[in-house]
Amino acid sequence: MSHAQKVHFEQPKEFKFSAANMKKIESHVAKYPKGRQASAVMPLLDLAQNQNDGWIPEAAMEEIGRILGMPRIKVFEVATFYTMYNLQPKGKHHIQFCTTTPCWLNGSAEVVSACEKHLGIKLGETTPDGNFSLSEVECLGACVNAPVAQRNGDDFYEDLTPENAVKVLDALKAGKKPAHGSQTGRTTSMGVKGATCLHEQAEKCGVKKC
Ligand code: FES
């Protein structure tokens, strides 16, 4: 049985960008021709999320619509399309698992299942201590090192297995910073059997064992 925290949260009635963020907004808007300010919607959503503890309230989307002169629904459409935008509070470590075909073929379902079991929550839920939220996302762009998960949109953990994924969770829980990238010791995206060609080039790039 899941012991996930029921996420009760209130939508703030108002949202105003800080003075520092208003300056950043000006520079984002200035990148686009007059009348095309709506093109700046994505960086503004990102600013709102960072200003508001990692999630974007509806009032912020309204404010963005007002600033950019675009209908509120258009801001909602962008915010709800991309999984990098959180529309409700998330745990301290928001782990997003890629479950798209290459990751799935390499065992993402088993990785997700092991992490759910270890934390006692399901995808879309948050642990009662607020430490972890788990989500499922589409391709994270690191398919050659599938399966892949990212934390808080920054840190990538690759070549995951049920065992090493749980170790990553335990390290995060203990306040450590697990190494990014391959969790099996692979050098960047080198073939699992090691380099089989281009040895000289690999050595020039600092890869010692070919
Ligand atoms: S399919 Fe998982 S990173 Fe691309």
Residues whose N, C-alpha, C, O or C-beta is under 5 A from the ligand:
A	BS01	FES	C98 T100 T101 P102 C103 C139 L140 G141 A142 C143 A146 V148
